[in-house]
Amino acid sequence: MNRTIEELPEYFEVKIGASEFELSTDSLVTSMAHQFISKSGSHEDMESYDLLFEVTKNELIDFLYSKKEENQLFIDLFGDWSEEFRNFHSKRNEPFCRDVVFSFNDGSKWSIKVLDLMAMRTPEDSSSPIDFNDPILKNDKKFLKWVNSLTWEEIKHLADELQRPQPEPDYESEWKSSVKEIIKWENDLSLLDFYELDDNIRFEENLSDRPVPDN
């Protein structure tokens, strides 16, 4: 789980240019988050800025906690702290940059992100979507044993198909002879369905009316 700001000292020593002074940790984290997001260019999607800001703040709190453990309570805001933070973030996230890949008897091959699987282990009332300190991340055998305890129904929505069954079915030649049936919808047809149908037809007609560009 992520550290909280209450676990950090109330103040850090900060350097800005030639000036050195104490700054409250809360203000420091806020300043560093804005600075990092601005430098990385991640702020282009302004609609998700608030979420990005909160996630970055949480990561910075963990970063400052690691500095505290090393008894380094000093940050040069115009220095290379952002590169140090990026390296810290990259190293900590290494266990998540993996997939669990598996195959079935029909020849199909699938994968699930470790990140998605770990999110399943996070309690609903947790303030963080991922527990970075979960000891299971340090033992692949225990991790796969836990994965095997899950059911296909629980994880199938997370799985990406990498390879179709081999030999791959020839749907084109089998289409006419395939068994077909008409199934009644559970819900009634709504006006919105008609609107979407009409809108799609108009869109396709507009595409067909466009002149073909000269090559």
C-alpha atoms as one frame of an Amber mdcrd trajectory, in Angstrom:
protein
   0.000   0.000   0.000   1.082   3.582  -0.564   2.575   5.622   2.242   0.645
   8.564   3.642   1.909  12.095   4.055   1.472  11.707   7.825   4.370   9.228
   7.767   6.713  11.937   6.510   8.422  14.742   8.444   6.394  17.923   8.664
   9.100  19.863   6.794  11.822  19.231   4.216  14.850  21.363   3.475  14.361
  22.877   0.027  16.638  24.711  -2.376  15.349  27.072  -5.063  18.178  28.787
  -6.895  20.527  30.225  -4.283  17.922  30.133  -1.499  17.579  27.305   1.005
  14.713  27.105   3.473  12.217  24.765   5.164   9.013  23.999   3.299   6.035
  22.069   4.608   5.931  18.580   3.161   2.362  19.065   1.941   3.365  22.170
  -0.054   6.483  20.424  -1.317   4.556  17.428  -2.656   2.037  19.703  -4.388
   4.810  21.770  -5.993   6.750  18.696  -7.131   3.625  17.103  -8.613   2.798
  20.173 -10.713   6.419  20.497 -11.806   6.779  16.836 -12.790   3.514  16.698
 -14.740   4.425  19.907 -16.556   7.880  18.615 -17.515   6.648  15.204 -18.647
   3.990  16.682 -20.924   1.311  14.466 -19.371  -0.916  17.497 -18.753  -2.111
  17.683 -22.369  -5.302  15.811 -21.454  -6.713  18.405 -19.075  -9.861  16.370
 -18.403  -7.817  13.784 -16.505  -5.423  16.248 -14.865  -6.995  15.937 -11.414
  -6.595  12.152 -11.464  -3.055  12.381 -12.813  -2.216  14.952 -10.144  -3.459
  12.725  -7.296  -1.640   9.657  -8.614   1.591  11.650  -9.001   1.259  13.025
  -5.473   0.880   9.509  -4.054   3.966   8.362  -5.946   5.923  11.375  -4.709
   4.970  10.636  -1.115   6.460   7.149  -1.525   9.532   8.689  -3.144  10.010
  11.130  -0.253   9.502   8.271   2.206  12.427   6.453   0.582  14.475   9.652
   0.984  13.474   9.788   4.629  14.660   6.199   5.157  18.026   7.250   3.715
  17.999  10.304   6.005  17.975  12.633   2.991  15.503  15.368   3.855  16.701
  17.792   1.189  15.238  18.554  -2.247  16.713  20.898  -4.860  13.597  21.901
  -6.794  15.707  23.176  -9.699  17.977  20.134  -9.562  17.719  16.605 -11.010
  15.142  15.301  -8.513  12.649  14.582 -11.317  15.084  12.168 -12.990  15.739
  10.509  -9.633  11.993  10.223  -9.085  11.496   8.765 -12.561  14.144   6.108
 -11.875  12.546   5.324  -8.503   9.143   4.963 -10.154  10.525   2.800 -12.977
  12.376   0.428 -10.643   9.400   0.039  -8.327   7.087  -0.740 -11.221   9.281
  -3.430 -12.782   7.213  -6.312 -11.296   4.091  -4.872 -12.937   5.576  -4.594
 -16.417   4.813  -8.245 -17.140   2.032 -10.452 -18.432   0.817 -13.862 -17.400
   0.617 -15.861 -20.661  -1.281 -19.133 -20.906  -2.621 -21.564 -23.514  -5.656
 -23.803 -23.852  -5.997 -27.203 -25.494  -7.624 -25.690 -28.597  -4.323 -23.949
 -29.412  -5.431 -20.483 -28.365  -2.956 -18.325 -26.459  -3.890 -15.584 -23.987
  -2.283 -13.002 -21.714  -3.299 -10.984 -18.653  -1.386  -8.005 -17.280   0.138
  -8.568 -13.843  -1.057  -5.049 -13.038  -4.686  -6.052 -13.651  -4.344  -9.192
 -11.560  -2.792  -7.281  -8.667  -5.671  -4.822  -8.741  -7.940  -7.769  -7.915
  -6.039  -8.265  -4.657  -6.579  -4.686  -3.493  -9.306  -4.276  -0.833 -12.256
  -2.165  -1.940 -11.695   0.345   0.868  -8.036   0.869  -0.043  -6.906   4.405
  -0.887  -4.612   2.987  -3.573  -5.594   0.764  -6.512  -2.401  -1.296  -6.130
  -0.379  -2.520  -3.164   3.194  -1.987  -4.342   4.537  -3.698  -1.235   2.566
  -6.933  -1.597   5.159  -9.679  -0.861   3.637 -11.942  -3.518   5.307  -9.750
  -6.153   8.699 -11.040  -5.010   7.859 -14.704  -5.540   6.663 -15.805  -8.987
   5.786 -19.322  -7.794   3.475 -17.974  -5.086   2.021 -15.487  -7.527   1.165
 -18.164 -10.102  -0.231 -20.383  -7.340  -2.576 -17.547  -6.416  -3.489 -17.001
 -10.085  -4.374 -20.701 -10.341  -6.759 -20.279  -7.415  -8.859 -17.884  -9.521
 -11.571 -19.058 -11.880 -11.843 -18.324 -15.603 -15.095 -16.506 -14.885 -13.227
 -14.148 -12.552 -10.437 -13.232 -14.940 -11.702 -13.741 -18.497 -12.623 -10.049
 -18.882  -8.948  -9.217 -18.277  -7.569 -11.664 -20.857  -6.274 -10.642 -24.287
  -6.178 -13.273 -27.024  -2.721 -13.520 -28.570  -3.272 -16.467 -30.885  -6.369
 -18.012 -32.374  -6.909 -21.786 -32.272  -4.681 -23.613 -34.752  -5.517 -24.419
 -37.425  -7.504 -21.186 -37.361 -11.167 -21.689 -38.269 -12.095 -20.582 -41.805
 -15.167 -18.525 -40.972 -15.591 -17.361 -44.574 -16.147 -20.878 -45.955 -18.129
 -22.054 -42.914 -20.508 -19.086 -42.766 -23.238 -20.399 -45.094 -23.343 -23.819
 -43.453 -23.111 -22.543 -39.887 -26.065 -23.220 -37.576 -28.036 -20.041 -37.049
 -30.934 -19.045 -34.824 -32.761 -15.853 -33.955 -32.696 -14.948 -30.272 -35.164
 -12.489 -28.792 -33.654  -9.552 -26.916 -34.208  -9.314 -23.203 -35.060  -5.612
 -23.562 -37.423  -3.772 -25.880 -36.190  -1.708 -28.808 -35.839   1.919 -27.783
 -36.039   5.130 -29.770 -32.342   5.559 -29.175 -31.703   2.345 -31.116 -33.500
   3.790 -34.122 -31.616   7.069 -33.799 -28.246   5.288 -33.697 -29.221   3.120
 -36.675 -30.257   6.167 -38.713 -27.145   8.055 -37.670 -24.913   5.169 -38.794
 -26.675   4.947 -42.141 -26.280   8.680 -42.733 -22.599   8.466 -41.821 -22.017
   5.626 -44.290 -23.929   7.496 -47.037 -21.787  10.579 -46.472 -18.661   8.504
 -46.799 -19.856   6.970 -50.085 -20.682  10.427 -51.492 -17.185  11.758 -50.914
 -15.072  12.176 -54.078 -12.197   9.781 -54.533  -8.911  11.713 -54.163  -6.490
  11.722 -57.086  -3.290   9.822 -56.458
